[in-house]
Amino acid sequence: MLSSTPPPHIQGSDSIHTSEDISLYARHHGKLTDEGKHKLLTWDWSPHAGLTSMCSHGQGAPSSPTVAGQVKEGVRLYTYPILQSADIMLYKSTVVPVGEDQLTHLELARDLARAFNRQYGTLFPAFNSYIGYVPKIRSLKDPSSKMSKSDNNAASRIDLTDSSSTVRDKIAKAVTDAVSKDITFDPELRPGISNLIDICSALTGKSSEDIVKLTQDKGMDKKTFKEFVTETVNESIQPISSEMQRILSDRGHLRSILKQGQERASVLAEETIKQVKTLVGLS
């Protein structure tokens, strides 16, 4: 929902023309692949990651109180960013769709890939991050934080499975402000209204300035603007929701797609691991 234009290529493929060019597979509860190839690549990359670098990346930043001068977090908290990097490079990805808050992890992946290539020979390709037209969509209830599927308050987000009436109710109750009756874009002073403008921008591909001009031309106030946002969101997600329900109604077909995707991904991963072992002298 947050991106109006799909990335031109993902996971090492030069372009995506049909569904056959896309591999889908499930990853859950830390089980990345049955063979643990991500963990193998994480181990091979660990010597190229310094402790200082790990401490500066998201999950690696110490947050718990210390006991006798020692940090209480386990070492896995520090090595997790390396696992994230391995998750990208195991398939020799060239474009990685991410949120704005994941850019630091991509920088780590780039650094590790460059370090490996310098020491053992070029294996991992350079890659680019892909961020949608709007880099961040914020919570409908608390615009100071991002919209998240893990938020306990379902009213804070728009789910792709939401009915049109649910979308209408959520947007009608979205936090705005009392700064002005007019619709203006000012993320600092008016984060709530600006977030609704961003949602329209993400879904229509129009700039925030174009959205604001449209509201002015139509003489919208906050109530009518929310109705416009509701209509824009529903036009975008209801076809997706209907297709999701159609696909989910045939669980056997869905499992087949995931199984095929897993098999294709596993072949790519196995080849990468073989090449890594050869270069580092473990084959």
C-alpha positions in Angstrom: 0.0 0.0 0.0 2.9 2.3 0.7 4.5 2.2 -2.8 2.8 3.3 -6.0 5.5 1.9 -8.3 7.0 -1.5 -8.0 10.8 -1.9 -8.0 12.2 -2.8 -11.5 14.0 -5.8 -10.3 14.4 -7.8 -7.1 16.5 -10.7 -5.8 19.0 -10.6 -8.5 16.6 -10.7 -11.5 17.1 -8.2 -14.2 13.4 -7.5 -14.6 10.0 -8.8 -13.6 7.6 -9.4 -16.4 5.4 -12.2 -15.2 4.6 -14.1 -11.9 7.0 -16.8 -13.0 9.9 -14.3 -12.4 9.0 -14.0 -8.8 9.9 -16.6 -6.1 7.7 -16.5 -3.0 8.5 -18.6 0.1 7.7 -18.5 3.8 10.1 -17.6 6.5 9.0 -17.8 10.1 10.2 -18.3 13.7 13.8 -17.9 12.7 13.7 -20.9 10.3 15.2 -19.1 7.3 15.9 -22.2 5.2 15.8 -25.9 6.1 19.5 -26.2 5.4 20.4 -23.1 7.5 22.2 -21.5 4.5 21.6 -18.0 5.9 23.4 -19.0 9.1 26.3 -20.5 7.1 26.8 -17.2 5.3 26.4 -15.3 8.5 29.3 -17.3 9.9 31.5 -16.7 6.8 30.8 -13.0 7.0 31.3 -12.5 10.7 35.1 -12.0 10.5 34.5 -8.9 8.3 32.2 -7.2 10.9 33.8 -5.2 13.7 32.4 -5.0 17.2 32.1 -1.2 17.0 30.1 -1.5 13.8 27.8 -4.0 15.3 27.2 -1.8 18.3 26.1 1.1 16.0 23.4 -0.9 14.2 19.9 -0.9 15.5 19.5 -4.2 17.4 23.2 -4.0 18.3 22.9 -0.8 20.3 23.1 -1.6 24.0 19.9 -0.7 25.8 19.7 -2.8 29.0 21.2 -1.7 32.3 24.7 -2.9 33.0 25.8 -5.1 35.8 29.3 -4.5 37.2 30.0 -2.6 34.0 28.9 -5.4 31.7 26.1 -5.2 29.2 23.3 -7.7 29.8 22.3 -8.3 26.2 23.3 -11.6 24.6 25.8 -11.7 21.7 23.0 -12.7 19.3 21.6 -9.1 19.6 24.9 -7.9 18.1 25.2 -10.5 15.4 21.6 -10.2 14.1 22.5 -7.4 11.6 25.0 -9.8 10.0 22.1 -12.3 9.6 20.0 -9.6 7.9 22.9 -8.9 5.5 23.2 -12.6 4.7 19.5 -12.7 4.0 20.0 -10.2 1.3 23.2 -11.4 -0.3 22.6 -15.1 -0.2 20.5 -14.6 -3.3 22.8 -12.0 -4.8 20.1 -9.4 -4.6 20.5 -6.3 -6.8 17.5 -4.3 -5.5 16.2 -4.5 -1.9 12.8 -3.0 -1.0 13.0 -1.5 2.5 11.6 1.1 4.8 13.5 4.2 5.7 14.5 2.7 9.1 16.3 -0.2 7.5 18.8 1.8 5.5 21.6 1.5 8.1 21.3 -2.3 7.8 21.7 -2.1 4.1 24.9 -0.1 4.5 26.2 -2.9 6.7 25.4 -5.4 4.0 27.2 -3.3 1.4 30.3 -3.0 3.7 30.4 -6.8 4.4 29.9 -7.6 0.7 32.7 -5.2 -0.3 35.0 -6.6 2.4 34.4 -10.2 1.2 34.9 -9.2 -2.4 38.2 -7.4 -1.7 39.7 -10.4 0.2 38.4 -13.3 -1.8 37.5 -12.0 -5.2 34.3 -10.5 -6.6 31.2 -12.7 -5.8 28.5 -10.5 -4.4 27.0 -7.8 -6.7 26.4 -4.2 -5.8 22.8 -3.5 -4.9 20.5 -0.6 -4.4 17.8 0.1 -1.9 14.3 0.7 -3.1 12.1 3.0 -1.1 8.6 3.8 -2.3 7.3 7.2 -3.4 6.7 8.1 0.3 9.5 6.8 2.5 7.4 6.5 5.7 3.7 6.2 6.5 2.9 7.1 10.1 0.4 5.7 12.6 -3.2 7.0 12.2 -3.4 7.4 16.0 0.1 8.6 16.8 1.8 10.4 13.9 5.0 10.6 15.8 5.5 6.8 15.2 5.4 4.8 12.0 2.4 2.7 10.9 3.1 -0.8 12.0 1.4 -4.2 11.7 2.7 -5.0 15.2 0.9 -2.1 16.8 -1.6 -3.4 19.4 -4.1 -0.8 18.3 -5.6 -2.0 15.0 -7.0 1.5 14.5 -3.5 2.9 14.0 -3.0 1.2 10.6 -4.7 0.3 7.4 -4.6 -3.5 6.7 -4.9 -4.8 3.2 -7.7 -7.1 4.5 -9.8 -4.2 5.9 -13.3 -3.8 4.6 -14.3 -0.5 3.0 -16.3 0.4 6.1 -13.4 -0.4 8.4 -11.1 1.9 6.3 -13.7 4.6 6.5 -14.0 4.3 10.3 -10.2 4.3 10.8 -9.5 7.3 8.7 -12.5 9.2 10.1 -10.9 8.8 13.6 -7.4 9.5 12.4 -5.5 12.1 14.5 -5.3 15.5 12.9 -4.9 18.9 14.6 -6.6 22.2 15.4 -3.9 24.4 13.7 -6.1 25.3 10.7 -9.2 24.3 8.9 -7.3 24.3 5.6 -5.3 21.3 4.3 -1.6 22.0 4.3 1.5 19.9 4.2 3.8 20.4 7.2 5.2 17.2 8.8 6.6 19.1 11.8 3.7 21.3 12.7 0.9 19.1 11.3 2.0 15.5 11.3 -1.5 14.0 11.3 -2.8 15.9 8.2 0.6 15.5 6.5 0.4 11.7 7.1 -3.0 11.5 5.3 -1.5 13.6 2.4 1.4 11.1 2.3 -1.0 8.2 2.1 -2.7 9.8 -0.9 0.7 10.5 -2.5 1.8 6.9 -2.0 -1.3 5.5 -3.6 -1.8 8.0 -6.5 1.8 8.8 -7.3 1.1 12.5 -7.0 3.3 14.8 -5.0 2.2 16.3 -1.7 1.9 19.7 -3.4 -0.4 18.3 -6.0 -2.6 16.7 -3.3 -2.8 20.0 -1.4 -3.7 21.9 -4.5 -6.4 19.4 -5.3 -8.0 19.9 -1.8 -7.8 23.7 -2.3 -9.4 23.5 -5.8 -12.2 21.5 -4.4 -12.5 23.6 -1.2 -12.1 20.6 1.1 -12.1 20.9 4.9 -10.7 18.2 7.1 -13.9 16.2 7.1 -14.2 16.2 3.3 -10.5 15.6 3.0 -10.8 12.4 5.1 -13.6 11.3 2.9 -11.3 11.8 -0.1 -8.5 9.8 1.6 -11.0 7.0 2.4 -12.1 6.9 -1.2 -8.5 6.8 -2.4 -7.5 4.1 0.0 -10.5 1.9 -0.8 -10.0 2.2 -4.6 -6.5 0.9 -4.1 -6.8 -1.9 -1.5 -10.2 -3.4 -2.1 -9.2 -5.1 -5.4 -6.1 -6.4 -3.5 -8.2 -7.6 -0.6 -10.6 -9.4 -3.0 -7.7 -11.1 -4.8 -6.1 -12.1 -1.4 -9.4 -13.7 -0.4 -9.6 -15.6 -3.7 -6.0 -16.9 -3.3 -6.5 -17.8 0.3 -9.6 -19.8 -0.5 -7.4 -22.3 -2.3 -4.8 -23.3 0.4 -3.5 -26.2 -1.6 -2.5 -23.9 -4.5 -1.0 -21.4 -2.1 1.2 -24.1 -0.5 2.2 -25.2 -3.9 3.4 -21.7 -4.9 5.3 -21.4 -1.6 6.9 -24.8 -2.1 8.0 -24.0 -5.6 9.4 -20.7 -4.4 11.3 -22.3 -1.6 12.8 -24.8 -4.0 13.9 -22.1 -6.4 15.4 -20.0 -3.6 17.2 -23.0 -2.2 18.9 -23.7 -5.5 20.2 -20.1 -5.6 21.3 -20.2 -2.0 23.1 -23.5 -2.4 25.0 -22.2 -5.4 26.1 -19.1 -3.4 27.3 -21.2 -0.4 29.3 -23.4 -2.7 31.0 -20.4 -4.3 31.7 -18.9 -0.9 33.3 -22.2 0.4 35.4 -22.4 -2.8 36.7 -18.9 -2.4 37.5 -19.1 1.3 39.1 -22.6 0.8 36.5 -24.7 2.6 35.4 -26.8 -0.4 
